[in-house]
Amino acid sequence: MSPGASHRHPLAGTTDVIVMGAGHSGLAMSAWLAAHSVDHVVLERGEIANSWLHERWDSLRLLTPNWQTRLPGFRYQGAQPDGFMATAEVVQFIQNYASYIGAPVRTGITVLSVHPDGDGYRVQTNHGEWHCRAVVMASGAHGIANVPALASALPASVRSLTAKQYKNPRQLDDAGVLVVGASATGLQLADEIRATGREVTLAVGEHIRMPRTYRGRDVQWWLYVAGILDQRFDAVDDLVRARRVPSPQLIGTPERATLDLNALTARGVHVVGRLVGLDGHKAQFSGNLRNECAMADLKLNRMLDTFDALAERSSVGEMLGAPERFAATRVDERPRLDLDLANHRIGTVIWATGFRPDFSFLQVPAFDRKGRLRHHGGIVDAPGLYVLGLNFMRRRKSSFIHGAEDDVRDLGEHLLAGLRQPARIPRIA
Ligand SMILES: Cc1cc2nc3c(=O)[nH]c(=O)nc-3n(C[C@H](O)[C@H](O)[C@H](O)COP(=O)(O)OP(=O)(O)OC[C@H]3O[C@@H](n4cnc5c(N)ncnc54)[C@H](O)[C@@H]3O)c2cc1C
């Protein structure tokens, strides 16, 4: 049994709220519900912090610094506030939080389905059935690794791995690797694999370039003081697009190094455009690489302008280093448009093409025509149903550990108002 988990709680029955998932989001919601005396149970299919235990690659460190890693009433207290937690430390942090709040977690319980049931929900698990007034789905934003449809055309001789399946370079044969996707995940995997001496090609589409530090401060500090992380979902022009923006090209290392395309090409990674086709052994890439990189450079410089303007207006400006600008991304005059996987001995393709949540258990008519969950900042379009931890769900920081506190408070208040109603939970903006 994982720390903080308990068998004191029944396997089935009736409660006010079922929280699905004992990651940081579900636990933060549990703490809020307990503080407001709401009867609830947290159902977890694996162990506490299961995603960090089983679904990350071995060398991963958070890209948010330790000072930022906090949950309601609980924060990093170690000696390295500017460091970045390794996966095992994140697991420990979340398990310690579960113990600290005494969360009513039942581990090893998989929610198989959630059905509407009178004024609430019927939650079917592998160990029985629950009836509740409300369900909070904190089952993770990264349940399914996105793999483009063209992956099915990959020749059988080339191994296909998602970023969830990849653990370390020892899994790979000695051949070259094509990494598809240039967000934080793609860059980190390309870098790690290249360091083993393998030939690595990185297919790059839209991406967000960010330095690790700027004027002596971590970029996350800048994003925080500029209020960017607190931007609300109802204050952006194109929310669908904002929710699709890839994660920034960042890595958390003890050296606080910047990892961008220039760093990778300097280490011998071959950078090509977005993967657009597979024809037999031939991979085809978009000719748009230079534009994609120019756009990322432009957005980076705009962001740095914002930071500089902020420093001008603020008294902390004097304590910072001088403004700086970074070299434009170096791209070949005529980047490669195709690659023969056989001739170039590519043994593996790694899909670092993002993730999406898995709501296959949800038997509630709350999806749009494209199969996306209909929700307003986490308040699902079905009374008493909530979701947590999605990308830019209520705020830009919603999917990060430090983003849980504000979202849980907002959704908790809405949920509690509903429980106090004799009938169904009302929908409010
Ligand atoms: C590669 C990567 C790097 C990241 N780096 C950072 C970072 O640097 N800083 C940061 O703040 N955040 C980071 N995140 C984002 C975020 O912190 C994590 O995704 C986090 O795991 C999300 O927490 P969660 O509680 O919402 O979901 P999860 O941690 O995924 O927890 C969901 C839980 O629900 C359980 N579950 C799922 N389905 C069921 C079911 N049917 N029945 C019962 N239980 C179920 C799962 O087992 C899991 O334990 C990163 C994410 C990824 C993927």
The ligand as an ORCA input file, in Angstrom:
! r2SCAN-3c Opt
* xyz 0 1
  C       6.569     14.698    -19.344
  C       5.861     15.600    -18.373
  C       6.582     16.577    -17.696
  C       5.933     17.416    -16.801
  N       6.663     18.361    -16.136
  C       6.054     19.163    -15.228
  C       6.792     20.129    -14.475
  O       7.971     20.330    -14.692
  N       6.143     20.859    -13.537
  C       4.803     20.710    -13.280
  O       4.274     21.383    -12.399
  N       4.087     19.819    -14.014
  C       4.670     19.062    -14.961
  N       3.932     18.164    -15.699
  C       2.452     18.262    -15.651
  C       1.753     17.694    -14.468
  O       2.333     17.995    -13.219
  C       1.580     16.224    -14.555
  O       0.996     15.842    -15.770
  C       0.753     15.667    -13.425
  O       1.017     14.297    -13.391
  C      -0.744     15.892    -13.550
  O      -1.288     15.648    -12.288
  P      -2.755     15.151    -12.141
  O      -2.956     14.885    -10.703
  O      -3.676     16.116    -12.817
  O      -2.764     13.828    -13.003
  P      -1.894     12.523    -12.821
  O      -0.652     12.772    -12.053
  O      -1.756     11.911    -14.156
  O      -2.811     11.647    -11.881
  C      -3.975     11.008    -12.377
  C      -4.181      9.761    -11.570
  O      -5.425      9.199    -11.941
  C      -5.282      7.800    -11.984
  N      -6.326      7.288    -12.874
  C      -6.429      7.459    -14.215
  N      -7.509      6.829    -14.680
  C      -8.122      6.252    -13.623
  C      -9.285      5.445    -13.482
  N     -10.050      5.118    -14.531
  N      -9.622      5.026    -12.235
  C      -8.855      5.355    -11.166
  N      -7.738      6.096    -11.251
  C      -7.364      6.547    -12.469
  C      -3.877      7.580    -12.499
  O      -3.375      6.313    -12.143
  C      -3.121      8.717    -11.828
  O      -2.534      8.354    -10.599
  C       4.548     17.292    -16.587
  C       3.836     16.304    -17.273
  C       4.479     15.465    -18.166
  C       3.680     14.421    -18.903
*
